[in-house]
Amino acid sequence: MAVANDVTTYEDVLVVLATAAVAVPLLQKVRLNPILAYLLIGVVLGPHMLGGLFPYDPIFRWFTVYEYEELAPVGELGVTFLLFIIGLELAPRRLWTMRRLVFGLGTLQVLISATVIGFFAAYMGQTTAASIVIGFALALSSTAIVIELLSSQNRMSLGTGRASFAILLLQDLAVIPLLILVPILGQQSEVAFVSGLLTAFAQSLAGVGILVGAGYMVLRPLFRLVASTGSNDLFVAAVLLVAVGSGVLTAAAGMSMALGAFVAGLLLAETEYRKAIEATIEPFKSLLLGVFFFTVGAGLDVGAVLQSPLAVLGAVAGLILTKGVITGALVRSFGFERVVAGRTAAVIGPAGEFAFILLGIAATVGVIEQSVSSFLVVVASLSMFLIPVLDNIAKLAFPVPTATVSAELMAKPAADEELVAIVIGHGRVGTLVSSMLDVHSINHVITEKRPDIVSDARSEGRPVFYGDALNTSFLIHCGLLRASAVIITIHDWSATEDIVRMIRALSPTITIIARARDADHARFLYEIGVTDAVPETIEASLQLSEAALVDLGVPTGPVIASIHEKRDEFRSALQSAAGKAGRKESHGVKAKTTPPIES
């Protein structure tokens, strides 16, 4: 028996999917950041613009949102996934490497900016609690937009990228206590506030402690079990379960979903599954975060801008100038050049996505009046729209000087940003290759898709990560675009060929050394783009010849020299036969140089 469906149930879903699949790609053609595209489309299709026409013509229900509150739970999922990803990226090793900039520069930027903005809010008549929330909410910047902007221009390893990343990292950490603090500020009396503060923090610490303890016992065995099945679908399901389930647990305990997801990501940051999880969750995170910005845009009352344009524009300018001056001065005081300070100030000056969350919570619990919250959300949104423009202005106002900054003044990058090589496969061959790289102090990571091998190697302190090297996103998360060389040691010849094609398509110049079955297979690998192919049959015969000659009394020196000569003859013959002679010169590993301040 057929069941009649109310097709109007899916109208908002269709609008969001159309936004992600059609509108955002079209706006990206004009070089608009995807996050800003979601925000802009939400404004246009929201109830304060086209969505408001629904009462006059029902046709508008199919391509507008007139009750955007129904999308709020999906938007909250986007924030949950954002915090989960942030937790994954906050590996203790990375924080320790960047501790001076993160806990020094980042902490000062947040505290000083929040203090200045909070004092101004109090001067304008806001209560102490409201001023605290406003100060911290607007002191934060946009991780999503700034990181995407700098990454797309390959500036993350430059001065602006390093200073901005350190500040944003600390801001992301600061969000967690703020999510706990803001609801407590809704307490009316001082006694209730103090007792509520102590109680809430005690509950939060207890809840986080339980979550951490359970996570240590459950998470690694769970992913080991799922990975042993070899099913990508089950691995995706496990990732979604952990990200959402941890958030639901903390929400049930009276805390925010974002806090639980953040803790779960933090627990997984030091495991062998981190890279694979990042690659798995990236599409979901991007889409759900887009929905969050879409809902924020839909809730923006553009009428507020039209009613008091001077007040809005003045607040936007004041916010950007205040944070910009503070950020620029601090970056300069930490030893960076003027060009880095100016360009960092331009991207950190505007507000960020967490302003929407903190201001929304504050309005809900009564810390801030709804009209003030709406006004500040409009200010934060407009400032975020200006980030690409401000970045371009900063490039003109702060040109790169002819002299470069000394290496001592450059922020030390995270260890995985100094990556030199990626070894694919940790079997007997991959293990030997990795050990030889260690002997010569060459920084590298290893990928392996057998979870039992990964677990054993990790227990021995090896830099092995679980994941499939045929997954482009996984290799990129492992540092493919920063590495100088990839060494393929696996015995699956078909997979080797696919990996070579994929890597060569992503990077025409990276060095690729691959294990080959025999001379014919090596010749084919040269044809599809490897720098060097090492045939097992030829290497075995050369090693047998070397052992036989030495045992027969031939001096070791001439034997080794003749073996090397014969190996070079084989390599040249295979390269020539494949029409790839000279590839090694064009794809060789280049010496590392000190990066410029900016570009």
C-alpha positions in Angstrom: 0.0 0.0 0.0 1.5 3.3 -1.0 2.0 5.9 1.6 1.5 9.6 0.7 4.5 11.8 1.5 4.3 15.5 2.3 6.9 16.7 -0.2 7.1 20.1 1.5 9.0 18.3 4.3 12.1 18.3 2.1 11.9 21.9 0.8 14.6 23.3 3.2 16.8 20.3 2.5 16.5 20.9 -1.3 17.4 24.6 -0.8 20.6 23.7 1.2 21.6 21.0 -1.3 21.1 23.4 -4.2 23.1 26.0 -2.4 26.0 23.5 -1.9 25.9 21.9 -5.4 25.0 24.9 -7.6 25.2 28.3 -5.9 28.4 28.0 -4.0 30.4 26.6 -7.0 29.1 29.5 -9.1 30.2 32.0 -6.5 33.6 30.4 -6.3 34.0 31.1 -10.0 34.2 34.7 -9.0 36.8 33.8 -6.3 34.4 34.1 -3.3 35.4 32.1 -0.3 32.9 29.1 0.1 32.2 30.0 3.7 31.3 33.6 2.7 29.3 32.1 -0.2 27.1 30.1 2.2 26.7 33.2 4.4 25.7 35.4 1.5 23.2 32.9 0.0 21.7 32.4 3.5 21.1 36.2 3.7 19.5 36.4 0.3 17.3 33.3 0.7 16.5 33.9 4.3 13.3 35.2 5.9 14.5 38.8 6.0 14.9 38.9 2.2 13.4 36.5 -0.4 12.1 34.1 2.3 9.9 37.0 3.5 8.0 36.9 0.3 6.5 33.4 1.0 3.2 34.8 2.6 2.6 36.6 -0.7 3.4 33.7 -3.1 3.7 30.1 -1.9 6.1 29.4 -4.8 8.9 31.0 -2.8 8.8 28.1 -0.4 10.7 25.9 -2.9 13.8 28.1 -3.2 13.9 30.1 0.0 14.0 29.5 3.8 11.2 31.2 5.7 11.6 29.3 9.0 15.4 28.9 9.3 15.2 27.7 12.9 14.4 24.2 11.6 17.9 24.1 10.1 19.5 25.0 13.4 20.2 21.4 14.6 22.0 20.7 11.3 24.0 23.8 11.7 25.0 22.8 15.3 26.3 19.5 13.8 28.5 21.6 11.6 30.0 23.3 14.6 30.4 19.9 16.3 32.4 18.6 13.4 34.5 21.8 13.3 35.5 21.3 16.9 36.2 17.6 16.3 38.6 18.5 13.4 40.2 21.2 15.7 40.7 18.5 18.3 42.4 16.3 15.8 44.8 19.0 14.8 45.7 19.9 18.3 48.2 17.1 18.8 50.2 17.8 22.0 53.4 17.5 20.0 52.3 20.3 17.7 51.3 22.5 20.6 54.6 22.0 22.3 56.5 22.8 19.1 54.6 26.1 18.7 54.2 26.8 22.4 55.9 30.2 22.4 53.6 31.6 19.7 50.4 29.7 20.6 50.5 30.4 24.4 52.4 33.7 24.2 51.2 35.5 21.1 47.8 33.9 21.0 47.0 34.4 24.7 48.0 38.0 24.6 45.9 38.7 21.5 42.8 37.2 22.9 43.1 38.7 26.4 44.1 42.3 25.3 41.5 42.4 22.5 38.7 41.1 24.8 39.6 43.6 27.5 39.6 46.6 25.1 36.4 45.6 23.4 34.7 44.7 26.7 35.6 48.1 28.2 34.1 49.8 25.2 30.9 47.7 25.5 30.7 48.7 29.2 31.2 52.3 28.3 28.2 52.0 25.9 26.0 50.8 28.7 26.3 47.1 28.7 26.3 45.1 31.9 29.6 43.5 33.2 28.5 40.0 32.1 27.4 41.3 28.7 30.7 43.2 28.2 32.7 40.1 29.1 30.8 38.0 26.5 31.0 40.7 23.8 34.7 41.2 24.4 35.6 37.5 24.1 33.1 36.8 21.3 34.5 39.6 19.1 38.1 39.0 20.0 38.0 35.6 18.2 38.7 35.4 14.5 37.6 33.2 11.6 39.6 29.9 11.6 37.5 28.6 8.7 38.0 31.6 6.4 41.6 32.6 7.3 43.1 29.1 7.1 41.3 28.4 3.8 42.5 31.7 2.4 46.1 31.3 3.3 46.2 27.6 2.4 44.8 28.3 -1.1 47.7 30.7 -1.6 50.4 28.4 -0.2 51.1 30.9 2.6 50.7 28.6 5.7 54.5 28.0 6.0 55.3 31.7 5.5 55.3 34.4 8.3 51.7 35.4 8.0 50.6 31.8 8.0 52.6 30.8 11.0 51.6 33.8 13.1 47.9 33.6 12.1 47.8 29.8 12.7 49.3 30.2 16.2 46.7 32.9 17.1 43.8 30.9 15.7 45.0 27.8 17.5 44.8 29.5 20.9 41.5 31.0 20.0 40.1 27.5 19.2 41.3 26.4 22.6 39.7 29.4 24.3 36.3 28.5 22.8 36.0 25.5 25.1 36.0 27.4 28.5 33.9 30.2 26.9 31.2 27.7 26.0 31.1 26.7 29.7 31.4 30.3 31.0 28.7 32.1 29.0 25.7 30.2 30.3 27.0 30.7 33.9 27.1 34.5 33.3 23.3 34.3 33.1 23.1 33.9 36.9 21.6 37.0 38.5 23.2 37.2 41.9 26.9 37.3 42.7 26.5 34.4 45.1 24.6 32.4 42.5 27.2 33.3 39.9 30.2 32.2 42.0 28.5 28.9 43.1 27.2 28.3 39.6 30.7 28.9 38.2 32.3 26.5 40.6 29.6 23.9 40.1 29.6 24.1 36.3 33.4 23.8 36.1 33.4 20.9 38.5 30.7 19.2 36.5 32.6 19.9 33.2 35.9 18.6 34.6 34.2 15.5 35.9 32.3 14.9 32.6 35.5 15.5 30.5 37.4 13.2 32.8 34.9 10.4 32.3 34.9 11.0 28.6 38.7 10.9 28.4 38.9 7.7 30.5 36.3 6.0 28.4 37.9 7.3 25.2 41.3 5.8 26.1 39.7 2.4 26.7 37.3 2.4 23.7 38.4 4.6 20.8 41.6 2.8 19.7 40.2 -0.7 20.0 37.1 0.5 18.1 39.0 1.8 15.2 41.3 -1.2 15.2 38.3 -3.5 14.9 36.6 -1.4 12.2 39.9 -1.0 10.2 40.5 -4.8 10.3 37.3 -5.3 8.2 38.9 -3.3 5.3 35.5 -1.5 4.7 35.6 2.2 4.0 31.9 2.4 4.7 32.2 1.0 8.2 35.2 3.3 8.9 33.1 6.3 7.9 30.3 5.1 10.2 32.7 4.8 13.1 34.0 8.3 12.6 30.5 9.8 12.5 29.6 7.7 15.6 32.5 9.0 17.6 32.1 12.7 16.5 28.4 12.9 17.0 28.1 10.4 19.9 30.7 12.1 22.0 28.8 15.4 21.5 25.5 13.9 22.4 27.0 12.5 25.6 28.3 15.9 26.8 25.0 17.5 25.7 23.1 15.0 27.8 25.4 15.9 30.8 24.4 19.6 30.4 27.4 20.7 28.5 27.8 21.6 24.8 28.0 19.1 22.0 31.1 20.9 20.7 33.0 20.2 23.9 32.5 16.4 23.6 33.5 16.4 20.0 36.6 18.5 20.7 37.7 16.0 23.5 37.1 13.0 21.2 39.2 14.7 18.5 41.9 15.4 21.0 42.0 11.8 22.1 42.4 10.6 18.5 45.0 13.2 17.6 47.9 11.0 18.7 46.7 7.7 17.3 47.6 6.0 14.0 44.1 6.7 12.7 44.3 10.5 12.7 45.2 11.0 9.1 42.5 8.6 7.8 39.9 10.2 10.1 40.7 13.7 8.8 40.4 12.5 5.2 37.1 10.7 6.0 35.4 13.6 7.8 36.5 16.4 5.6 33.5 16.3 3.2 31.0 16.0 6.0 32.6 18.8 8.0 32.7 21.2 5.1 29.0 20.6 4.1 27.7 20.8 7.7 29.8 23.8 8.5 28.4 25.3 5.3 24.8 24.7 6.6 25.8 26.4 9.8 26.9 29.5 7.9 23.8 29.3 5.8 21.6 29.3 8.9 23.6 32.2 10.3 23.1 34.2 7.1 19.4 33.3 7.1 19.0 34.8 10.6 20.8 38.1 9.7 18.4 41.0 9.8 19.6 43.2 6.9 17.0 45.7 8.0 19.2 46.5 11.0 21.9 47.7 8.6 19.5 49.8 6.6 18.0 51.4 9.8 21.4 52.4 11.3 24.0 52.0 8.6 26.5 54.5 10.2 26.4 52.6 13.5 27.0 49.3 11.8 29.7 50.5 9.6 31.4 52.4 12.4 31.3 49.3 14.6 32.8 47.2 11.8 35.6 49.7 11.3 36.2 50.0 15.0 36.4 46.3 15.5 38.8 45.7 12.6 41.0 48.6 13.6 41.1 47.7 17.3 42.0 44.1 16.8 44.3 44.9 13.9 46.4 47.4 15.9 46.6 45.0 18.9 47.5 42.0 16.7 50.0 43.9 14.6 51.8 45.3 17.6 52.0 41.9 19.3 53.2 40.1 16.1 55.9 42.7 15.7 56.9 42.3 19.4 57.4 38.6 18.9 60.2 39.2 16.3 58.3 39.2 13.0 59.0 41.7 10.3 56.6 44.6 9.6 55.2 43.0 6.5 54.2 39.9 8.6 52.6 42.0 11.3 50.6 44.1 8.9 49.3 41.2 6.9 48.5 39.1 10.0 46.6 42.0 11.5 44.5 42.3 8.3 43.2 38.7 8.5 42.9 38.5 12.3 41.2 41.8 12.7 37.6 40.8 11.6 35.4 38.6 13.8 34.9 34.8 13.4 32.3 32.1 13.4 32.4 31.5 17.1 31.0 35.0 17.7 27.7 33.7 16.3 27.7 30.8 18.7 28.7 32.7 21.8 26.4 35.7 21.1 23.5 33.3 20.4 24.0 31.4 23.7 24.3 34.7 25.5 21.0 36.0 24.1 19.3 32.7 24.9 20.3 32.8 28.6 19.6 36.5 28.9 23.1 37.8 29.3 22.7 40.1 26.2 19.5 41.6 24.9 18.3 40.1 21.6 18.6 43.4 19.8 22.2 43.8 20.8 23.0 40.3 19.8 21.4 40.8 16.4 23.4 44.0 15.9 26.7 42.4 16.8 26.0 39.4 14.6 25.5 41.7 11.6 28.8 43.5 12.6 30.7 40.2 12.8 29.3 39.0 9.5 30.2 42.1 7.6 33.7 42.1 9.0 34.1 38.5 7.9 33.0 39.4 4.4 35.9 41.9 4.3 38.7 39.4 5.1 39.7 38.7 1.4 39.5 42.5 0.7 41.6 43.4 3.7 44.1 40.7 2.8 44.6 42.2 -0.7 44.8 45.7 0.8 47.5 44.5 3.2 49.5 43.1 0.4 49.6 46.5 -1.2 50.2 48.4 2.0 52.9 46.0 3.2 55.0 44.9 0.3 57.7 42.2 0.7 61.0 43.8 1.6 64.1 43.0 -0.4 65.9 41.5 2.6 64.4 38.4 4.2 64.0 37.8 7.9 66.6 35.6 9.6 65.9 32.0 10.4 66.0 32.7 14.1 63.1 35.1 13.9 60.9 32.7 11.9 58.3 30.8 13.9 59.2 27.1 14.1 56.8 25.1 12.1 55.1 21.9 13.4 57.2 18.8 12.9 55.0 17.4 10.1 55.4 20.7 8.2 59.1 19.9 7.8 58.2 16.6 6.1 60.7 15.3 3.6 59.5 11.9 2.5 56.4 9.6 2.6 56.9 5.9 2.7 53.9 3.9 1.5 53.8 0.4 3.1 55.4 -0.8 6.3 56.1 -4.4 5.4 59.6 -5.8 5.4 60.8 -3.5 2.6 59.1 -0.4 4.0 60.5 -1.1 7.5 64.0 -1.2 6.1 63.6 1.9 4.0 62.2 3.8 7.1 65.1 2.6 9.3 67.6 3.9 6.7 65.9 7.2 6.5 66.2 7.4 10.3 69.9 6.6 10.1 70.3 9.7 7.9 67.9 11.9 10.0 65.4 12.3 7.1 62.0 13.3 8.5 59.3 11.1 7.1 55.9 9.4 7.7 54.7 6.0 6.8 51.3 4.9 5.6 49.9 1.4 6.0 46.4 0.0 5.6 46.8 -3.1 7.8 45.8 -2.1 11.3 47.7 -4.9 13.0 50.9 -3.7 11.4 50.2 -0.1 12.3 49.4 -0.9 15.9 52.7 -2.9 16.3 54.7 -0.2 14.7 53.1 2.6 16.7 53.9 0.7 19.9 57.5 0.9 18.9 57.4 4.6 18.3 57.3 4.5 14.5 55.6 7.4 12.6 53.1 5.1 10.9 49.5 6.2 10.1 46.6 4.0 9.1 45.0 4.7 5.8 44.7 3.7 2.1 47.4 5.4 -0.1 44.9 5.3 -3.0 42.8 7.9 -1.1 44.0 11.3 -2.4 42.7 13.2 0.6 44.5 10.8 3.0 47.8 11.4 1.2 47.3 15.1 1.2 46.6 15.0 5.0 49.8 13.0 5.4 51.7 15.9 3.8 52.0 14.9 0.1 52.0 18.5 -1.1 54.9 19.4 1.3 57.0 16.3 0.9 60.0 16.1 -1.4 59.7 12.4 -2.2 57.4 9.4 -2.0 58.8 5.9 -1.7 56.3 3.1 -2.7 57.3 -0.2 -1.1 54.1 -2.2 -1.4 53.8 -5.6 -3.2 50.5 -4.8 -4.8 51.6 -4.0 -8.4 48.3 -2.7 -9.6 47.9 -0.4 -6.6 51.5 0.8 -7.1 50.6 1.9 -10.6 47.4 3.7 -9.5 49.3 5.4 -6.7 52.0 6.6 -9.1 49.5 8.0 -11.5 47.6 9.8 -8.8 50.7 11.3 -7.2 52.1 12.4 -10.5 48.8 14.1 -11.4 48.9 16.0 -8.1 52.6 17.0 -8.3 54.5 16.9 -11.6 57.9 17.5 -9.8 57.8 15.3 -6.7 60.3 12.5 -6.6 58.7 9.0 -6.8 60.7 5.9 -6.0 58.8 2.7 -6.5 59.3 -1.0 -5.9 58.8 -3.0 -9.2 58.2 -6.7 -9.9 60.7 -7.1 -12.8 62.4 -5.2 -15.6 59.1 -5.0 -17.7 57.2 -3.7 -14.7 59.9 -1.1 -14.0 59.9 0.0 -17.6 56.1 0.6 -17.3 56.5 2.5 -14.1 59.0 4.8 -15.8 56.5 5.4 -18.6 53.8 6.5 -16.1 56.0 8.9 -14.2 58.3 7.4 -11.5 61.7 8.9 -10.9 63.3 5.6 -10.0 62.0 2.0 -10.2 63.7 -0.8 -8.3 63.0 -4.2 -9.9 63.0 -7.1 -7.3 64.5 -9.6 -9.8 67.4 -7.4 -10.8 68.2 -6.3 -7.3 68.1 -10.0 -6.1 70.5 -11.0 -8.9 72.8 -8.1 -8.1 72.9 -9.0 -4.4 73.6 -12.7 -5.3 76.4 -11.7 -7.6 77.9 -9.4 -5.0 77.9 -12.2 -2.3 79.2 -14.8 -4.8 82.1 -12.5 -5.9 83.2 -11.6 -2.4 83.0 -15.3 -1.3 85.1 -16.3 -4.3 87.9 -14.0 -3.1 87.4 -10.9 -5.2 88.2 -7.7 -3.2 85.1 -6.0 -1.7 85.9 -2.5 -3.1 85.9 -3.6 -6.8 82.9 -5.8 -6.3 80.8 -3.0 -4.9 81.9 -0.6 -7.6 81.1 -3.1 -10.4 77.7 -3.8 -8.8 76.9 -0.1 -8.7 78.0 0.3 -12.3 75.8 -2.6 -13.4 72.9 -1.2 -11.5 73.3 2.2 -13.3 73.4 0.3 -16.6 70.1 -1.4 -15.9 68.5 1.9 -14.8 69.6 3.8 -17.8 68.5 1.0 -20.1 65.0 0.8 -18.5 64.6 4.6 -18.6 65.7 4.8 -22.2 63.4 2.0 -23.2 60.5 3.8 -21.5 61.4 7.1 -23.1 62.0 8.6 -19.8 65.7 9.2 -19.7 66.7 12.2 -17.7 63.6 12.1 -15.5 65.7 11.8 -12.4 67.4 15.2 -13.1 64.0 16.9 -13.6 62.3 15.2 -10.6 65.2 15.0 -8.1 65.0 16.1 -4.5 65.9 19.7 -4.2 67.8 21.1 -1.3 65.7 22.7 1.3 65.9 26.5 1.5 64.7 29.0 4.0 61.2 30.1 3.0 60.6 33.8 2.3 58.7 36.0 4.8 55.8 36.4 2.5 54.7 36.1 -1.1 
